[in-house]
């Protein structure tokens, strides 16, 4: 079932491959649950949440760590494909709202985005 609602892509930042087989959420259900209940392997693959909006938003880009059992790095991307915020959240954080508007959120395991900086250009190759 998940194969029908997720596609696989590579995440490149400054032409360096960061995530080899990242999943991309394609429906509201996956956008809502993100990596809740996920194990270490699924978190390590990464998940891209493309928000169903036409412009960068702040409140629609909020994330929760409820039912997440491991810390995760999260980057927020704007409509110009630039990293606008980066955060590492611990499990069970009720909600986190980014300070900068974004249109896309990428989640992966803690430490995965250590070399990523605010302003970096991202590419997603499906």
Backbone atoms as SQL, in Angstrom:
CREATE TABLE atoms (id INTEGER PRIMARY KEY, chain TEXT, resi INTEGER, resn TEXT, atom TEXT, x REAL, y REAL, z REAL);
INSERT INTO atoms VALUES
  (1, 'A', 1, 'UNK', 'N', 0.813, -1.192, 0.000),
  (2, 'A', 1, 'UNK', 'CA', 0.000, 0.000, 0.000),
  (3, 'A', 1, 'UNK', 'C', 0.861, 1.264, 0.000),
  (4, 'A', 2, 'UNK', 'N', 1.926, 1.306, 0.819),
  (5, 'A', 2, 'UNK', 'CA', 2.745, 2.503, 0.884),
  (6, 'A', 2, 'UNK', 'C', 3.465, 2.787, -0.428),
  (7, 'A', 3, 'UNK', 'N', 3.707, 1.751, -1.243),
  (8, 'A', 3, 'UNK', 'CA', 4.371, 1.976, -2.521),
  (9, 'A', 3, 'UNK', 'C', 3.517, 2.824, -3.449),
  (10, 'A', 4, 'UNK', 'N', 2.201, 2.767, -3.290),
  (11, 'A', 4, 'UNK', 'CA', 1.310, 3.533, -4.142),
  (12, 'A', 4, 'UNK', 'C', 1.251, 5.002, -3.754),
  (13, 'A', 5, 'UNK', 'N', 1.617, 5.332, -2.543),
  (14, 'A', 5, 'UNK', 'CA', 1.477, 6.706, -2.086),
  (15, 'A', 5, 'UNK', 'C', 2.812, 7.383, -1.790),
  (16, 'A', 6, 'UNK', 'N', 3.893, 6.691, -2.010),
  (17, 'A', 6, 'UNK', 'CA', 5.218, 7.260, -1.815),
  (18, 'A', 6, 'UNK', 'C', 6.058, 7.008, -3.057),
  (19, 'A', 7, 'UNK', 'N', 6.879, 7.970, -3.405),
  (20, 'A', 7, 'UNK', 'CA', 7.856, 7.724, -4.457),
  (21, 'A', 7, 'UNK', 'C', 9.245, 7.850, -3.831),
  (22, 'A', 8, 'UNK', 'N', 10.251, 7.431, -4.563),
  (23, 'A', 8, 'UNK', 'CA', 11.624, 7.437, -4.057),
  (24, 'A', 8, 'UNK', 'C', 12.434, 8.465, -4.840),
  (25, 'A', 9, 'UNK', 'N', 13.304, 9.172, -4.146),
  (26, 'A', 9, 'UNK', 'CA', 14.122, 10.197, -4.789),
  (27, 'A', 9, 'UNK', 'C', 15.461, 10.324, -4.067),
  (28, 'A', 10, 'UNK', 'N', 16.383, 11.023, -4.724),
  (29, 'A', 10, 'UNK', 'CA', 17.665, 11.369, -4.104),
  (30, 'A', 10, 'UNK', 'C', 17.594, 12.820, -3.656),
  (31, 'A', 11, 'UNK', 'N', 18.157, 13.087, -2.491),
  (32, 'A', 11, 'UNK', 'CA', 18.269, 14.458, -2.009),
  (33, 'A', 11, 'UNK', 'C', 19.706, 14.903, -2.214),
  (34, 'A', 12, 'UNK', 'N', 19.881, 15.968, -2.988),
  (35, 'A', 12, 'UNK', 'CA', 21.205, 16.536, -3.229),
  (36, 'A', 12, 'UNK', 'C', 21.247, 17.954, -2.676),
  (37, 'A', 13, 'UNK', 'N', 22.319, 18.263, -1.994),
  (38, 'A', 13, 'UNK', 'CA', 22.528, 19.616, -1.506),
  (39, 'A', 13, 'UNK', 'C', 23.916, 20.038, -1.941),
  (40, 'A', 14, 'UNK', 'N', 23.963, 21.155, -2.666),
  (41, 'A', 14, 'UNK', 'CA', 25.213, 21.640, -3.257),
  (42, 'A', 14, 'UNK', 'C', 25.884, 20.527, -4.066),
  (43, 'A', 15, 'UNK', 'N', 25.075, 19.773, -4.804),
  (44, 'A', 15, 'UNK', 'CA', 25.492, 18.666, -5.676),
  (45, 'A', 15, 'UNK', 'C', 26.093, 17.475, -4.931),
  (46, 'A', 16, 'UNK', 'N', 25.910, 17.385, -3.630),
  (47, 'A', 16, 'UNK', 'CA', 26.328, 16.218, -2.850),
  (48, 'A', 16, 'UNK', 'C', 25.092, 15.416, -2.467),
  (49, 'A', 17, 'UNK', 'N', 25.142, 14.096, -2.683),
  (50, 'A', 17, 'UNK', 'CA', 24.013, 13.244, -2.320),
  (51, 'A', 17, 'UNK', 'C', 23.977, 13.109, -0.799),
  (52, 'A', 18, 'UNK', 'N', 22.857, 13.507, -0.213),
  (53, 'A', 18, 'UNK', 'CA', 22.672, 13.427, 1.234),
  (54, 'A', 18, 'UNK', 'C', 21.834, 12.202, 1.589),
  (55, 'A', 19, 'UNK', 'N', 20.743, 12.011, 0.857),
  (56, 'A', 19, 'UNK', 'CA', 19.878, 10.846, 1.053),
  (57, 'A', 19, 'UNK', 'C', 19.733, 10.128, -0.280),
  (58, 'A', 20, 'UNK', 'N', 20.077, 8.851, -0.304),
  (59, 'A', 20, 'UNK', 'CA', 20.105, 8.060, -1.538),
  (60, 'A', 20, 'UNK', 'C', 18.717, 7.618, -1.987),
  (61, 'A', 21, 'UNK', 'N', 17.873, 7.222, -1.058),
  (62, 'A', 21, 'UNK', 'CA', 16.543, 6.706, -1.427),
  (63, 'A', 21, 'UNK', 'C', 15.470, 7.244, -0.485),
  (64, 'A', 22, 'UNK', 'N', 15.374, 8.557, -0.468),
  (65, 'A', 22, 'UNK', 'CA', 14.400, 9.255, 0.365),
  (66, 'A', 22, 'UNK', 'C', 12.991, 9.041, -0.189),
  (67, 'A', 23, 'UNK', 'N', 12.041, 8.862, 0.705),
  (68, 'A', 23, 'UNK', 'CA', 10.643, 8.744, 0.303),
  (69, 'A', 23, 'UNK', 'C', 10.032, 10.140, 0.198),
  (70, 'A', 24, 'UNK', 'N', 9.081, 10.282, -0.732),
  (71, 'A', 24, 'UNK', 'CA', 8.349, 11.536, -0.882),
  (72, 'A', 24, 'UNK', 'C', 6.878, 11.268, -0.620),
  (73, 'A', 25, 'UNK', 'N', 6.313, 11.986, 0.340),
  (74, 'A', 25, 'UNK', 'CA', 4.900, 11.811, 0.689),
  (75, 'A', 25, 'UNK', 'C', 4.022, 12.359, -0.428),
  (76, 'A', 26, 'UNK', 'N', 3.004, 11.572, -0.791),
  (77, 'A', 26, 'UNK', 'CA', 2.137, 11.956, -1.902),
  (78, 'A', 26, 'UNK', 'C', 0.677, 12.137, -1.508),
  (79, 'A', 27, 'UNK', 'N', 0.329, 11.902, -0.246),
  (80, 'A', 27, 'UNK', 'CA', -1.082, 12.080, 0.122),
  (81, 'A', 27, 'UNK', 'C', -1.210, 12.660, 1.526),
  (82, 'A', 28, 'UNK', 'N', -2.390, 13.171, 1.874),
  (83, 'A', 28, 'UNK', 'CA', -2.580, 13.824, 3.172),
  (84, 'A', 28, 'UNK', 'C', -2.325, 12.914, 4.373),
  (85, 'A', 29, 'UNK', 'N', -2.601, 11.631, 4.262),
  (86, 'A', 29, 'UNK', 'CA', -2.384, 10.718, 5.380),
  (87, 'A', 29, 'UNK', 'C', -0.902, 10.635, 5.731),
  (88, 'A', 30, 'UNK', 'N', -0.064, 10.437, 4.736),
  (89, 'A', 30, 'UNK', 'CA', 1.381, 10.360, 4.978),
  (90, 'A', 30, 'UNK', 'C', 1.921, 11.720, 5.421),
  (91, 'A', 31, 'UNK', 'N', 1.392, 12.807, 4.856),
  (92, 'A', 31, 'UNK', 'CA', 1.805, 14.135, 5.306),
  (93, 'A', 31, 'UNK', 'C', 1.502, 14.328, 6.788),
  (94, 'A', 32, 'UNK', 'N', 0.399, 13.769, 7.249),
  (95, 'A', 32, 'UNK', 'CA', -0.007, 13.936, 8.645),
  (96, 'A', 32, 'UNK', 'C', 0.826, 13.088, 9.601),
  (97, 'A', 33, 'UNK', 'N', 1.164, 11.849, 9.212),
  (98, 'A', 33, 'UNK', 'CA', 1.880, 10.985, 10.158),
  (99, 'A', 33, 'UNK', 'C', 3.394, 11.071, 10.023),
  (100, 'A', 34, 'UNK', 'N', 3.895, 11.508, 8.879),
  (101, 'A', 34, 'UNK', 'CA', 5.341, 11.634, 8.713),
  (102, 'A', 34, 'UNK', 'C', 6.071, 10.362, 9.101),
  (103, 'A', 35, 'UNK', 'N', 7.000, 10.463, 10.030),
  (104, 'A', 35, 'UNK', 'CA', 7.776, 9.304, 10.474),
  (105, 'A', 35, 'UNK', 'C', 7.360, 8.812, 11.863),
  (106, 'A', 36, 'UNK', 'N', 6.101, 9.074, 12.230),
  (107, 'A', 36, 'UNK', 'CA', 5.592, 8.517, 13.489),
  (108, 'A', 36, 'UNK', 'C', 5.680, 7.001, 13.431),
  (109, 'A', 37, 'UNK', 'N', 6.019, 6.380, 14.526),
  (110, 'A', 37, 'UNK', 'CA', 6.112, 4.924, 14.670),
  (111, 'A', 37, 'UNK', 'C', 7.229, 4.298, 13.822),
  (112, 'A', 38, 'UNK', 'N', 8.052, 5.105, 13.164),
  (113, 'A', 38, 'UNK', 'CA', 9.085, 4.581, 12.268),
  (114, 'A', 38, 'UNK', 'C', 10.271, 4.033, 13.055),
  (115, 'A', 39, 'UNK', 'N', 10.885, 2.984, 12.501),
  (116, 'A', 39, 'UNK', 'CA', 12.108, 2.427, 13.055),
  (117, 'A', 39, 'UNK', 'C', 13.320, 3.163, 12.514),
  (118, 'A', 40, 'UNK', 'N', 14.492, 2.786, 13.005),
  (119, 'A', 40, 'UNK', 'CA', 15.731, 3.472, 12.621),
  (120, 'A', 40, 'UNK', 'C', 16.010, 3.412, 11.124),
  (121, 'A', 41, 'UNK', 'N', 15.736, 2.265, 10.481),
  (122, 'A', 41, 'UNK', 'CA', 16.023, 2.134, 9.046),
  (123, 'A', 41, 'UNK', 'C', 15.166, 3.081, 8.215),
  (124, 'A', 42, 'UNK', 'N', 13.879, 3.159, 8.544),
  (125, 'A', 42, 'UNK', 'CA', 12.981, 4.029, 7.782),
  (126, 'A', 42, 'UNK', 'C', 13.333, 5.498, 8.005),
  (127, 'A', 43, 'UNK', 'N', 13.710, 5.840, 9.227),
  (128, 'A', 43, 'UNK', 'CA', 14.110, 7.217, 9.510),
  (129, 'A', 43, 'UNK', 'C', 15.382, 7.565, 8.741),
  (130, 'A', 44, 'UNK', 'N', 16.337, 6.632, 8.686),
  (131, 'A', 44, 'UNK', 'CA', 17.608, 6.872, 7.992),
  (132, 'A', 44, 'UNK', 'C', 17.408, 7.116, 6.498),
  (133, 'A', 45, 'UNK', 'N', 16.393, 6.498, 5.905),
  (134, 'A', 45, 'UNK', 'CA', 16.109, 6.729, 4.481),
  (135, 'A', 45, 'UNK', 'C', 15.651, 8.155, 4.236),
  (136, 'A', 46, 'UNK', 'N', 14.949, 8.722, 5.198),
  (137, 'A', 46, 'UNK', 'CA', 14.462, 10.094, 5.082),
  (138, 'A', 46, 'UNK', 'C', 13.076, 10.162, 4.475),
  (139, 'A', 47, 'UNK', 'N', 12.396, 11.254, 4.751),
  (140, 'A', 47, 'UNK', 'CA', 11.058, 11.487, 4.217),
  (141, 'A', 47, 'UNK', 'C', 10.924, 12.955, 3.861),
  (142, 'A', 48, 'UNK', 'N', 10.433, 13.209, 2.657),
  (143, 'A', 48, 'UNK', 'CA', 10.163, 14.562, 2.187),
  (144, 'A', 48, 'UNK', 'C', 8.659, 14.796, 2.240),
  (145, 'A', 49, 'UNK', 'N', 8.263, 15.842, 2.922),
  (146, 'A', 49, 'UNK', 'CA', 6.853, 16.216, 3.022),
  (147, 'A', 49, 'UNK', 'C', 6.644, 17.474, 2.182),
  (148, 'A', 50, 'UNK', 'N', 6.029, 17.306, 1.016),
  (149, 'A', 50, 'UNK', 'CA', 5.726, 18.453, 0.161),
  (150, 'A', 50, 'UNK', 'C', 4.346, 18.962, 0.548),
  (151, 'A', 51, 'UNK', 'N', 4.313, 20.153, 1.100),
  (152, 'A', 51, 'UNK', 'CA', 3.053, 20.698, 1.590),
  (153, 'A', 51, 'UNK', 'C', 2.125, 21.049, 0.426),
  (154, 'A', 52, 'UNK', 'N', 0.824, 20.796, 0.581),
  (155, 'A', 52, 'UNK', 'CA', -0.127, 21.071, -0.506),
  (156, 'A', 52, 'UNK', 'C', -0.535, 22.545, -0.531),
  (157, 'A', 53, 'UNK', 'N', 0.446, 23.408, -0.677),
  (158, 'A', 53, 'UNK', 'CA', 0.212, 24.853, -0.725),
  (159, 'A', 53, 'UNK', 'C', 0.964, 25.429, -1.915),
  (160, 'A', 54, 'UNK', 'N', 0.580, 26.634, -2.309),
  (161, 'A', 54, 'UNK', 'CA', 1.214, 27.260, -3.468),
  (162, 'A', 54, 'UNK', 'C', 2.309, 28.248, -3.092),
  (163, 'A', 55, 'UNK', 'N', 2.351, 28.644, -1.818),
  (164, 'A', 55, 'UNK', 'CA', 3.389, 29.575, -1.383),
  (165, 'A', 55, 'UNK', 'C', 3.931, 29.139, -0.026),
  (166, 'A', 56, 'UNK', 'N', 5.049, 29.701, 0.355),
  (167, 'A', 56, 'UNK', 'CA', 5.681, 29.366, 1.628),
  (168, 'A', 56, 'UNK', 'C', 4.760, 29.721, 2.796),
  (169, 'A', 57, 'UNK', 'N', 4.705, 28.829, 3.790),
  (170, 'A', 57, 'UNK', 'CA', 3.857, 29.044, 4.965),
  (171, 'A', 57, 'UNK', 'C', 4.658, 28.766, 6.236),
  (172, 'A', 58, 'UNK', 'N', 4.182, 29.298, 7.342),
  (173, 'A', 58, 'UNK', 'CA', 4.805, 29.009, 8.634),
  (174, 'A', 58, 'UNK', 'C', 3.973, 27.991, 9.393),
  (175, 'A', 59, 'UNK', 'N', 2.709, 28.313, 9.648),
  (176, 'A', 59, 'UNK', 'CA', 1.904, 27.452, 10.513),
  (177, 'A', 59, 'UNK', 'C', 1.554, 26.120, 9.863),
  (178, 'A', 60, 'UNK', 'N', 1.414, 26.069, 8.577),
  (179, 'A', 60, 'UNK', 'CA', 1.147, 24.799, 7.898),
  (180, 'A', 60, 'UNK', 'C', 2.355, 23.886, 7.859),
  (181, 'A', 61, 'UNK', 'N', 3.515, 24.416, 8.229),
  (182, 'A', 61, 'UNK', 'CA', 4.750, 23.636, 8.194),
  (183, 'A', 61, 'UNK', 'C', 5.137, 23.101, 9.571),
  (184, 'A', 62, 'UNK', 'N', 4.235, 23.191, 10.531),
  (185, 'A', 62, 'UNK', 'CA', 4.522, 22.679, 11.877),
  (186, 'A', 62, 'UNK', 'C', 4.670, 21.164, 11.855),
  (187, 'A', 63, 'UNK', 'N', 5.536, 20.653, 12.719),
  (188, 'A', 63, 'UNK', 'CA', 5.734, 19.206, 12.829),
  (189, 'A', 63, 'UNK', 'C', 5.560, 18.780, 14.283),
  (190, 'A', 64, 'UNK', 'N', 5.270, 17.511, 14.480),
  (191, 'A', 64, 'UNK', 'CA', 5.166, 16.941, 15.817),
  (192, 'A', 64, 'UNK', 'C', 6.085, 15.727, 15.904),
  (193, 'A', 65, 'UNK', 'N', 6.544, 15.463, 17.103),
  (194, 'A', 65, 'UNK', 'CA', 7.380, 14.285, 17.338),
  (195, 'A', 65, 'UNK', 'C', 6.649, 13.266, 18.205),
  (196, 'A', 66, 'UNK', 'N', 5.326, 13.425, 18.337),
  (197, 'A', 66, 'UNK', 'CA', 4.543, 12.431, 19.070),
  (198, 'A', 66, 'UNK', 'C', 4.683, 11.077, 18.385),
  (199, 'A', 67, 'UNK', 'N', 4.826, 10.044, 19.140),
  (200, 'A', 67, 'UNK', 'CA', 4.981, 8.676, 18.646),
  (201, 'A', 67, 'UNK', 'C', 6.238, 8.495, 17.795),
  (202, 'A', 68, 'UNK', 'N', 7.194, 9.386, 17.960),
  (203, 'A', 68, 'UNK', 'CA', 8.513, 9.231, 17.347),
  (204, 'A', 68, 'UNK', 'C', 9.455, 8.820, 18.478),
  (205, 'A', 69, 'UNK', 'N', 10.213, 7.770, 18.249),
  (206, 'A', 69, 'UNK', 'CA', 10.999, 7.180, 19.324),
  (207, 'A', 69, 'UNK', 'C', 12.487, 7.514, 19.253),
  (208, 'A', 70, 'UNK', 'N', 12.891, 8.271, 18.232),
  (209, 'A', 70, 'UNK', 'CA', 14.291, 8.645, 18.052),
  (210, 'A', 70, 'UNK', 'C', 14.369, 10.126, 17.701),
  (211, 'A', 71, 'UNK', 'N', 15.456, 10.784, 18.077),
  (212, 'A', 71, 'UNK', 'CA', 15.673, 12.175, 17.675),
  (213, 'A', 71, 'UNK', 'C', 15.837, 12.240, 16.162),
  (214, 'A', 72, 'UNK', 'N', 15.398, 13.344, 15.572),
  (215, 'A', 72, 'UNK', 'CA', 15.487, 13.502, 14.120),
  (216, 'A', 72, 'UNK', 'C', 15.968, 14.894, 13.748),
  (217, 'A', 73, 'UNK', 'N', 16.734, 14.960, 12.666),
  (218, 'A', 73, 'UNK', 'CA', 17.076, 16.228, 12.036),
  (219, 'A', 73, 'UNK', 'C', 15.955, 16.572, 11.069),
  (220, 'A', 74, 'UNK', 'N', 15.576, 17.831, 11.060),
  (221, 'A', 74, 'UNK', 'CA', 14.517, 18.292, 10.168),
  (222, 'A', 74, 'UNK', 'C', 14.993, 19.573, 9.508),
  (223, 'A', 75, 'UNK', 'N', 14.855, 19.627, 8.173),
  (224, 'A', 75, 'UNK', 'CA', 15.164, 20.863, 7.460),
  (225, 'A', 75, 'UNK', 'C', 13.891, 21.361, 6.784),
  (226, 'A', 76, 'UNK', 'N', 13.760, 22.671, 6.753),
  (227, 'A', 76, 'UNK', 'CA', 12.616, 23.329, 6.133),
  (228, 'A', 76, 'UNK', 'C', 13.123, 24.040, 4.882),
  (229, 'A', 77, 'UNK', 'N', 12.427, 23.821, 3.773),
  (230, 'A', 77, 'UNK', 'CA', 12.850, 24.313, 2.461),
  (231, 'A', 77, 'UNK', 'C', 11.803, 25.293, 1.938),
  (232, 'A', 78, 'UNK', 'N', 12.237, 26.401, 1.349),
  (233, 'A', 78, 'UNK', 'CA', 11.273, 27.348, 0.790),
  (234, 'A', 78, 'UNK', 'C', 11.003, 27.057, -0.688),
  (235, 'A', 79, 'UNK', 'N', 10.159, 27.870, -1.301),
  (236, 'A', 79, 'UNK', 'CA', 9.761, 27.646, -2.696),
  (237, 'A', 79, 'UNK', 'C', 10.900, 27.893, -3.681),
  (238, 'A', 80, 'UNK', 'N', 11.993, 28.478, -3.222),
  (239, 'A', 80, 'UNK', 'CA', 13.174, 28.676, -4.072),
  (240, 'A', 80, 'UNK', 'C', 14.181, 27.547, -3.883),
  (241, 'A', 81, 'UNK', 'N', 13.753, 26.472, -3.202),
  (242, 'A', 81, 'UNK', 'CA', 14.587, 25.294, -2.924),
  (243, 'A', 81, 'UNK', 'C', 15.815, 25.608, -2.072),
  (244, 'A', 82, 'UNK', 'N', 15.660, 26.564, -1.187),
  (245, 'A', 82, 'UNK', 'CA', 16.727, 26.929, -0.257),
  (246, 'A', 82, 'UNK', 'C', 16.362, 26.483, 1.158),
  (247, 'A', 83, 'UNK', 'N', 17.365, 26.005, 1.888),
  (248, 'A', 83, 'UNK', 'CA', 17.159, 25.636, 3.288),
  (249, 'A', 83, 'UNK', 'C', 16.963, 26.930, 4.082),
  (250, 'A', 84, 'UNK', 'N', 15.812, 27.032, 4.771),
  (251, 'A', 84, 'UNK', 'CA', 15.530, 28.239, 5.547),
  (252, 'A', 84, 'UNK', 'C', 15.614, 27.994, 7.052),
  (253, 'A', 85, 'UNK', 'N', 15.610, 26.722, 7.437),
  (254, 'A', 85, 'UNK', 'CA', 15.714, 26.405, 8.860),
  (255, 'A', 85, 'UNK', 'C', 16.137, 24.955, 9.028),
  (256, 'A', 86, 'UNK', 'N', 16.879, 24.705, 10.096),
  (257, 'A', 86, 'UNK', 'CA', 17.349, 23.354, 10.411),
  (258, 'A', 86, 'UNK', 'C', 17.231, 23.162, 11.913),
  (259, 'A', 87, 'UNK', 'N', 16.704, 21.994, 12.314),
  (260, 'A', 87, 'UNK', 'CA', 16.506, 21.743, 13.738),
  (261, 'A', 87, 'UNK', 'C', 16.657, 20.251, 14.010),
  (262, 'A', 88, 'UNK', 'N', 17.108, 19.910, 15.209),
  (263, 'A', 88, 'UNK', 'CA', 17.130, 18.522, 15.665),
  (264, 'A', 88, 'UNK', 'C', 16.125, 18.436, 16.807),
  (265, 'A', 89, 'UNK', 'N', 15.107, 17.601, 16.625),
  (266, 'A', 89, 'UNK', 'CA', 14.060, 17.476, 17.639),
  (267, 'A', 89, 'UNK', 'C', 14.156, 16.141, 18.352),
  (268, 'A', 90, 'UNK', 'N', 13.886, 16.174, 19.629),
  (269, 'A', 90, 'UNK', 'CA', 13.872, 14.961, 20.452),
  (270, 'A', 90, 'UNK', 'C', 12.496, 14.304, 20.367),
  (271, 'A', 91, 'UNK', 'N', 12.421, 13.022, 20.696),
  (272, 'A', 91, 'UNK', 'CA', 11.121, 12.337, 20.684),
  (273, 'A', 91, 'UNK', 'C', 10.116, 13.021, 21.613),
  (274, 'A', 92, 'UNK', 'N', 8.871, 12.912, 21.225),
  (275, 'A', 92, 'UNK', 'CA', 7.726, 13.345, 22.018),
  (276, 'A', 92, 'UNK', 'C', 7.591, 14.857, 22.175),
  (277, 'A', 93, 'UNK', 'N', 8.240, 15.645, 21.330),
  (278, 'A', 93, 'UNK', 'CA', 7.989, 17.089, 21.316),
  (279, 'A', 93, 'UNK', 'C', 6.595, 17.284, 20.732),
  (280, 'A', 94, 'UNK', 'N', 5.745, 18.001, 21.440),
  (281, 'A', 94, 'UNK', 'CA', 4.352, 18.136, 21.016),
  (282, 'A', 94, 'UNK', 'C', 4.231, 18.795, 19.648),
  (283, 'A', 95, 'UNK', 'N', 4.852, 19.939, 19.483),
  (284, 'A', 95, 'UNK', 'CA', 4.803, 20.609, 18.183),
  (285, 'A', 95, 'UNK', 'C', 5.994, 21.548, 18.038),
  (286, 'A', 96, 'UNK', 'N', 6.431, 21.698, 16.799),
  (287, 'A', 96, 'UNK', 'CA', 7.482, 22.656, 16.477),
  (288, 'A', 96, 'UNK', 'C', 7.022, 23.433, 15.249),
  (289, 'A', 97, 'UNK', 'N', 6.980, 24.741, 15.379),
  (290, 'A', 97, 'UNK', 'CA', 6.604, 25.605, 14.266),
  (291, 'A', 97, 'UNK', 'C', 7.848, 26.354, 13.816),
  (292, 'A', 98, 'UNK', 'N', 8.188, 26.264, 12.535),
  (293, 'A', 98, 'UNK', 'CA', 9.400, 26.943, 12.065),
  (294, 'A', 98, 'UNK', 'C', 9.253, 28.463, 12.163),
  (295, 'A', 99, 'UNK', 'N', 10.368, 29.131, 12.270),
  (296, 'A', 99, 'UNK', 'CA', 10.375, 30.588, 12.345),
  (297, 'A', 99, 'UNK', 'C', 10.325, 31.217, 10.961),
  (298, 'A', 100, 'UNK', 'N', 10.645, 30.427, 9.942),
  (299, 'A', 100, 'UNK', 'CA', 10.690, 30.923, 8.569),
  (300, 'A', 100, 'UNK', 'C', 9.699, 30.164, 7.698),
  (301, 'A', 101, 'UNK', 'N', 9.057, 30.858, 6.755),
  (302, 'A', 101, 'UNK', 'CA', 8.098, 30.192, 5.867),
  (303, 'A', 101, 'UNK', 'C', 8.780, 29.139, 4.997),
  (304, 'A', 102, 'UNK', 'N', 8.074, 28.044, 4.767),
  (305, 'A', 102, 'UNK', 'CA', 8.607, 26.965, 3.923),
  (306, 'A', 102, 'UNK', 'C', 7.467, 26.279, 3.191),
  (307, 'A', 103, 'UNK', 'N', 7.845, 25.466, 2.220),
  (308, 'A', 103, 'UNK', 'CA', 6.870, 24.730, 1.427),
  (309, 'A', 103, 'UNK', 'C', 7.163, 23.226, 1.444),
  (310, 'A', 104, 'UNK', 'N', 8.312, 22.870, 2.023),
  (311, 'A', 104, 'UNK', 'CA', 8.735, 21.470, 2.049),
  (312, 'A', 104, 'UNK', 'C', 9.500, 21.205, 3.351),
  (313, 'A', 105, 'UNK', 'N', 9.332, 19.978, 3.868),
  (314, 'A', 105, 'UNK', 'CA', 10.010, 19.560, 5.095),
  (315, 'A', 105, 'UNK', 'C', 10.697, 18.230, 4.812),
  (316, 'A', 106, 'UNK', 'N', 11.944, 18.093, 5.224),
  (317, 'A', 106, 'UNK', 'CA', 12.651, 16.826, 5.050),
  (318, 'A', 106, 'UNK', 'C', 13.130, 16.358, 6.421),
  (319, 'A', 107, 'UNK', 'N', 12.793, 15.106, 6.738),
  (320, 'A', 107, 'UNK', 'CA', 13.132, 14.511, 8.032),
  (321, 'A', 107, 'UNK', 'C', 14.080, 13.333, 7.823),
  (322, 'A', 108, 'UNK', 'N', 15.053, 13.195, 8.716),
  (323, 'A', 108, 'UNK', 'CA', 15.942, 12.034, 8.698),
  (324, 'A', 108, 'UNK', 'C', 16.545, 11.863, 10.091),
  (325, 'A', 109, 'UNK', 'N', 17.464, 10.897, 10.202),
  (326, 'A', 109, 'UNK', 'CA', 18.024, 10.609, 11.522),
  (327, 'A', 109, 'UNK', 'C', 18.945, 11.729, 12.017),
  (328, 'A', 110, 'UNK', 'N', 19.095, 11.776, 13.325),
  (329, 'A', 110, 'UNK', 'CA', 19.918, 12.796, 13.974),
  (330, 'A', 110, 'UNK', 'C', 21.335, 12.758, 13.423),
  (331, 'A', 111, 'UNK', 'N', 21.854, 13.922, 13.071),
  (332, 'A', 111, 'UNK', 'CA', 23.213, 14.036, 12.556),
  (333, 'A', 111, 'UNK', 'C', 23.314, 13.989, 11.046),
  (334, 'A', 112, 'UNK', 'N', 22.260, 13.589, 10.365),
  (335, 'A', 112, 'UNK', 'CA', 22.306, 13.442, 8.905),
  (336, 'A', 112, 'UNK', 'C', 22.508, 14.786, 8.204),
  (337, 'A', 113, 'UNK', 'N', 21.993, 15.849, 8.788),
  (338, 'A', 113, 'UNK', 'CA', 22.053, 17.157, 8.138),
  (339, 'A', 113, 'UNK', 'C', 23.087, 18.084, 8.783),
  (340, 'A', 114, 'UNK', 'N', 24.079, 17.513, 9.459),
  (341, 'A', 114, 'UNK', 'CA', 25.097, 18.328, 10.136),
  (342, 'A', 114, 'UNK', 'C', 25.844, 19.260, 9.186),
  (343, 'A', 115, 'UNK', 'N', 26.084, 18.819, 7.956),
  (344, 'A', 115, 'UNK', 'CA', 26.861, 19.617, 7.008),
  (345, 'A', 115, 'UNK', 'C', 25.998, 20.547, 6.167),
  (346, 'A', 116, 'UNK', 'N', 24.719, 20.618, 6.472),
  (347, 'A', 116, 'UNK', 'CA', 23.797, 21.471, 5.722),
  (348, 'A', 116, 'UNK', 'C', 23.679, 22.809, 6.442),
  (349, 'A', 117, 'UNK', 'N', 23.696, 23.876, 5.656),
  (350, 'A', 117, 'UNK', 'CA', 23.623, 25.221, 6.222),
  (351, 'A', 117, 'UNK', 'C', 22.393, 25.960, 5.711),
  (352, 'A', 118, 'UNK', 'N', 21.968, 26.945, 6.462),
  (353, 'A', 118, 'UNK', 'CA', 20.877, 27.809, 6.026),
  (354, 'A', 118, 'UNK', 'C', 21.315, 28.475, 4.716),
  (355, 'A', 119, 'UNK', 'N', 20.427, 28.463, 3.729),
  (356, 'A', 119, 'UNK', 'CA', 20.732, 29.057, 2.428),
  (357, 'A', 119, 'UNK', 'C', 21.208, 28.063, 1.392),
  (358, 'A', 120, 'UNK', 'N', 21.555, 26.841, 1.798),
  (359, 'A', 120, 'UNK', 'CA', 21.988, 25.826, 0.832),
  (360, 'A', 120, 'UNK', 'C', 20.869, 25.518, -0.155),
  (361, 'A', 121, 'UNK', 'N', 21.248, 25.279, -1.400),
  (362, 'A', 121, 'UNK', 'CA', 20.308, 24.930, -2.464),
  (363, 'A', 121, 'UNK', 'C', 20.123, 23.422, -2.490),
  (364, 'A', 122, 'UNK', 'N', 18.867, 22.970, -2.517),
  (365, 'A', 122, 'UNK', 'CA', 18.599, 21.533, -2.574),
  (366, 'A', 122, 'UNK', 'C', 18.044, 21.145, -3.935),
  (367, 'A', 123, 'UNK', 'N', 18.272, 19.884, -4.293),
  (368, 'A', 123, 'UNK', 'CA', 17.682, 19.294, -5.499),
  (369, 'A', 123, 'UNK', 'C', 17.111, 17.944, -5.105),
  (370, 'A', 124, 'UNK', 'N', 15.964, 17.630, -5.669),
  (371, 'A', 124, 'UNK', 'CA', 15.349, 16.324, -5.455),
  (372, 'A', 124, 'UNK', 'C', 15.214, 15.668, -6.819),
  (373, 'A', 125, 'UNK', 'N', 15.865, 14.515, -6.987),
  (374, 'A', 125, 'UNK', 'CA', 15.814, 13.778, -8.256),
  (375, 'A', 125, 'UNK', 'C', 14.985, 12.525, -8.071),
  (376, 'A', 126, 'UNK', 'N', 13.799, 12.521, -8.685),
  (377, 'A', 126, 'UNK', 'CA', 12.923, 11.342, -8.598),
  (378, 'A', 126, 'UNK', 'C', 13.274, 10.357, -9.686);
